[in-house]
Amino acid sequence: MPNKQPLIIDGKVISEKVRESLKPAIERLKEKGIVPGLAVVLVGDDPASQTYVRMKAKAFEAMNLLSETFCLPGSTSQSELEALIAELNGDSRFHGILVQLPLPSHLNELDVIMKINPDKDADGIHPVSLGKMVLGADAPLSCTPHGVLMLLKYSNIETSGKHAVVVGRSNIVGKPIANLLLQKRPLGNATVTLCHSKTKELQSICQQADILIAAIGRPNFIDRNFVKDGAVVIDVGINRVEDSTAKRGYRLVGDVNFNDVIDKVSAITPVPGGVGPMTISMLIANTVYLAEKHTANN
């Protein structure tokens, strides 16, 4: 059992540190007359997506950066959406483009992502960006995985030589974070096991983790039986569960049963307030990075 109180990794505090670290680069760009700009495309009226988009716009406004949201009806066709992306690709005001996912079911997400100019891939999920990431080349990194790395960095949690177990194999979180952790780079050099819904002996594998990353979308799935004493637990999940005592009729919980594992871990992210704030900060970081890259090439 851990001998001291676990570290509660505060994503709000760390995200502010990340944003503060971006200010010198932003000022250098503004001295050249360049304001990093993000175009956000929102299709339909999904409440969660609308909330995320509002939070992103508010964060960019607080940093005095340009952010514009293009709202399209849920009935928008594939060709209409792709036409807007083509227009944004050519709009010099925007250094980054983000299409809020998920899209309505009649739209092909991969085809839409492929239409984004890789030089404007603010979310770091275009195949070109992901391919460069796998090769260890310079590229915008997927926002949530990059945010996880920053949480580890600012919490002084060593990854080199550690066994990291990632539960979840999505293209947005699971695969990129597993790849980043195993790379020969700072915040890498870990031995990585990637698990998913078909993994046998999942509990046993998770119990071997020095760093356990949960990204499976199942509320409170990871309990104390999955966690070894002294492990670092990063909870990427954010799930709505009904709660009649809550003002909104629901509450947000992660993929990890926080209260059940808290006495076993050495460090853990809460939900909300852990990984979530980092995703938006890394989106800002990517937009600044893309603006710098554009400036250097022109």
Steps between C-alpha positions, in 0.01 A plus 500: 500500500626854433656652808375852436200681362473458124565789265174626352614622158322832446440546128365852550821621663726324250299620201550858619875438520496370142308805381740730684793329328346582160483875557855585382441322168163672461659840564775432245236417240294808583812717458501373141132587461384137534222391735473119524155407375279191529193410295263261677235317299196380694239289321167435670378572851666237720496659852841364602661624179340842543639519853850404387493757219392777737781410739755509217377839379515639854858374548619656173330829587673504840836466319407778252516253214268470201236230515195480276234230511320398182167341598331277246163322528490127571363444149819633338620276217849357459566725201381813684725426797799426279438821306521700825825327595645582157406864558664500844813336359543809285413756768823659625338617824493143627818308577304207641175322414309274737189302409314418820440127531287296498327600180142400417487135395436569130838676466832319445736629770820366344422653161432833671826490695689411181373822340672717762834637385753316721675835554180614674429185700438655841374174653803295391282221358558530124672184367802711401532634855453156653753348260759763590428441868564126460831579328594747772502786249390857569119522491200627698425233760154367582370737766386262773804266484730803498309635798559173687874534438494855635319384814779248557769759424373770733436240773863379475388145422772302324399287201839360394525130575151489651227259397208700363170324437248677277141373511328612181610495135325799344671702228447813710653386829604137546721441196674842504579502873636145482723601209625818666587321823712237327698745284863581567432852621441698817179377665547175311722193529230306680414136445142519375215250503189600305179329615145503368160334526629163376806488727509188716606523866454878489510538877825308524665713232384825658638389836847504343478867403723766651293746299139401421311706242126438475330608177217254443181701550355280776407683820689382810625190317850502650477417869761402761526149355667646189754718682826402664623679811678826417384522138442828317147507357399733216124503438415624150135395521216743549155346534159632595318287758151569628486656844166627631679695776700703248365833375517390135376148572839349420862515608827447320718204588807347343588149390668452839315456828691780670388433857567127470861536384610816682666314788712288262640755255798735523341751261165531322303741282148593612196523274411773433808719534773262387562423134210711371651848546823381338334413171402861436842630606668264254261619228624853568858370492441332163348816354801705614734230364325506161513881489875489573554236233301701245703812584829314461396369158387835363 
